[in-house]
Structure formats: structure tokens, C-alpha cells
């Protein structure tokens, strides 16, 4: 902030008035800080006076409506959000690993396929992919995504997630020092054996923190299942909140759903941070 | 030239070995052999190709041309199962290259189990035996990151020995170590040499080369300049290039006029 930069300037000796303003750096710093507080208080007072708190609370935090979400918000909606995102994550990880290995393959066409896939699906909005999935049965007559509604949602998240995961895992694989492969080969392991036993386990360890963040991002993207037109037992948090909000013409369910997301995403964010720090120490 | 079908008199034999990286020719025709039980030290200035030569012996680098013959089997032949051949050659790296995600014991067991298909029990017995030998048995359950450089290098030696190799390659095994830790590693290598292990050692430790090696090979510019008994190559070198190198190594403050 502004006062910090002033404080970091020890150049002018105390009492020496620079620039002819007659103010010492310390006085300037005090004035700057006072000003910032004044602005903050002014904004708060303005909001307190201008906003109709009664109407806001009635629309966003109505206890009766909030009570209506219970217990389905956990037993159905959160459960489904977790099914979609964990399912998507597992497949995204597996396919991401496959694409990462293809990306590093000595067979050129494998590299091209992998690069094309990664570039295309990282560059498209996730929503677009979900909309395309809707048209799959039309495009491929007789084709049905296995697993029904769950399958469709998980497929969408897998397509999006695996492109990002492939890049993360590639970086992880390349971060394992060359000497590891050489040591494994010099002990008589085949290339595949060395990859599976020595290189991939280390790469996975390296990418655990960024992967945790990717899971959080998939969890948020699972809200796009909304556009698959799911109903009943298959609704996840966002669809659930949106439906109830329409029913009661009240935004409270959306707020409840928002808090439910945060209950999962914030702890995961902390976890990713801690893993990252611990890894920094271990190496 | 000796015929390829000659009896297994050499542990390893190298014939007219060339290696280029792009336009840069690092090895320009190397011929030499190591007999069973011999300790051969390779010395020479950096960039002389000695590490590349060592890495060509177990085909970590693919030679551009020439032959590497291990116990009578030509490794450079297309039809040779290189993974099988490498089992007979242990390698110790400058940077240790222990597997950081495994304990010391697992480091020494893993290749025995996965490559030699030894059972858990036997692999563990062999691992402990070899860790005992290099004097780090007490660290069995630690991870490599918890060990000093000297201990890590000794574990790396045990890991290679556990595969019962016919030949051990050492690629500047003490160059990455703090000076006070060099002695322990050299002591282990000396013990190995005394037990009759066939060893090919790239090193800058002249005292070790003089005392332990049966033969010393001096390389410069991708060729072998001098190859003979340690006492001769280090004590009474025939070539000016060898003399100049040794002067610089033995007395770093000395400059050639």
C-alpha cells in the first residue's frame, strides 16, 4: 500500500523536509494512513445507509427458505457434486497421465495427437464442451455415454480436466532428474519398468499440490452439469440451488449452496498450500 | 585384431569406439580392455571423453561406431538384450542418483526384486549384507535425503553390488562430495578392489589411482594418450600431455610457461 512504500524509504533523515512541503516522511505516512481510514469509513457508512437491509436479507438469507434446502443440499446435491467431480478427477488423472506420456513419447504421431488434444481442450470454454456432449447422441446414433447422467457429467469434466492434468503431469515427469532414469536403466530395468517404478511415482509426488488445485477447479466446473438438463436424483449443488431459487422466487438457496461449496473448496485450498510447503522443505 | 570368438579372457573389451554428439566427436577411436579382477582408473582433463567412455560401456550412451564386448558378449550387437546385459555391470554416478521416494533398504532391494526376480526375503538379506559391507546398515530405514553425501554414495555402491555385477563402473564417484567425506567412499572402493572386483573408475583422486589401480589410462581430446601400470603413468609418464596434466592436478598453483 501507499504508506508501506513511504516507510520503505529511509533516505530522507528525520525532520528534513523534502520537496518543500514542510512535512517529514513520518508525517506524510501518518496523513496517508488517516486518509485511507477515512475513505474506508465513508464507504461503509454510505452502504449502511443506502442499502435496504431488510429486503436484502429477505431475498438472500430467508431462514424459512434456507430450512427448505435441508437436508437435500447435503444428501443429494453435495453428494452428486462430489460424485461428478471425483469421477471426473479420477478419469482426468488417468487420461492426463496417458496424454503426458504420449507428449513425451519418442513416437512422433503420439506427440502430435497429445499436443492437439491439450491445445484444443485447454483453449475451449468448459461450458462449450458440456453443450457438445448434449449433442453426442444425435451425432453418433446409437451411442450412449456409459453411466447415464453421471456418465455424461463425468465425461465432460474428464475432457476438460485431462487436458490441464496432462500439462501438469508432463511438467512433473520432466522435473524428475535424468539421473533417476539412468540409475534405473543401469540396474537392468527396462524403460517401461523404470518409468512405472521410479519416474512416475516421483512425478506424481511433485504434482500433488497443483493437482489439488485442479480438483478444486473441477469441483467448481461440475456446476456446468446444470446445462445437461439433469433432474431429480442427479442434481448437483448449482442446479439444486437454482431450482429452489426459482420455486421460491428467492435467492437464499443459492447462498446456501455457495456456502456449501466453500465448505469444501477452502479447506482443500489450505491443504494444497500445506502440501506445497511441505514439499518445498523435503527437497 | 583378436577374433571376437576368443575365450573370455577380458571382463570388458572396447574396440575402435567412436562417439559423436552432433558434429562434436567426443571419442575418436578407443581400444582397450579390462581383465577380470583388474582395477583400471581413467584420468584426464574435463572434456577429454572419459565419462562418455564409461557411459558407453553400459550403453547409457549409444556408441556411434565400434564394439563393446562384455565377458565375450558384444553389447553393441543389435540382437543383444541390453537390459539383461546391464545387469552384469554396476554403475555408480557422480550425483549418487538414489531413488528419493524409497528408503535405503528399498533402494537396494528394488532392482533385485523387479529385475532379478528375487523374493522379498532374499532381496532383503542381500541388501542388508551389502549395506553392512559399505558401513551404512544402520541407515536402512532412512530416506536418501536424510543421509550425508558420503553415506548416499556408499548406498549407491551397495545398490549396484546387490545385483552381483561382473564389472563395476565408477563415474567420478567422489567429485560431488565434501572433502571430509571422500575418504569413506574411497575406503569402500579400496576394499572392493582388494576383494577382487573388476573396476573401471573415472576419477580425479590421483592418490587412489596410484595406490589402488592396476592400470591407469590417461585420456585427452577423445583418445587414449597413455595406458600402463599406475606407477608408470602417474610416476613416470612418457608423454608430455600426461606430464602437463599431472603437474596441474598435483600442484594446482603451478602454471605451465
HADDOCK unambig.tbl for C-alpha pairs under 7 A between the chains (distance, minus, plus):
assign (segid A and resid 179 and name CA) (segid B and resid 97 and name CA) 5.67 0.50 0.50
assign (segid A and resid 180 and name CA) (segid B and resid 97 and name CA) 5.69 0.50 0.50
assign (segid A and resid 180 and name CA) (segid B and resid 99 and name CA) 6.77 0.50 0.50
assign (segid A and resid 182 and name CA) (segid B and resid 60 and name CA) 6.96 0.50 0.50
assign (segid A and resid 183 and name CA) (segid B and resid 97 and name CA) 6.15 0.50 0.50
assign (segid A and resid 186 and name CA) (segid B and resid 86 and name CA) 5.91 0.50 0.50
assign (segid A and resid 186 and name CA) (segid B and resid 90 and name CA) 6.83 0.50 0.50
assign (segid A and resid 186 and name CA) (segid B and resid 91 and name CA) 6.30 0.50 0.50
assign (segid A and resid 187 and name CA) (segid B and resid 86 and name CA) 6.54 0.50 0.50
assign (segid A and resid 187 and name CA) (segid B and resid 87 and name CA) 5.78 0.50 0.50
assign (segid A and resid 187 and name CA) (segid B and resid 90 and name CA) 6.82 0.50 0.50
assign (segid A and resid 187 and name CA) (segid B and resid 111 and name CA) 6.28 0.50 0.50
assign (segid A and resid 187 and name CA) (segid B and resid 160 and name CA) 6.95 0.50 0.50
assign (segid A and resid 188 and name CA) (segid B and resid 83 and name CA) 4.66 0.50 0.50
assign (segid A and resid 188 and name CA) (segid B and resid 84 and name CA) 6.16 0.50 0.50
assign (segid A and resid 188 and name CA) (segid B and resid 86 and name CA) 5.03 0.50 0.50
assign (segid A and resid 188 and name CA) (segid B and resid 87 and name CA) 4.74 0.50 0.50
assign (segid A and resid 188 and name CA) (segid B and resid 115 and name CA) 6.43 0.50 0.50
assign (segid A and resid 189 and name CA) (segid B and resid 83 and name CA) 6.19 0.50 0.50
assign (segid A and resid 189 and name CA) (segid B and resid 115 and name CA) 6.10 0.50 0.50
assign (segid A and resid 190 and name CA) (segid B and resid 83 and name CA) 6.00 0.50 0.50
assign (segid A and resid 202 and name CA) (segid B and resid 101 and name CA) 6.61 0.50 0.50
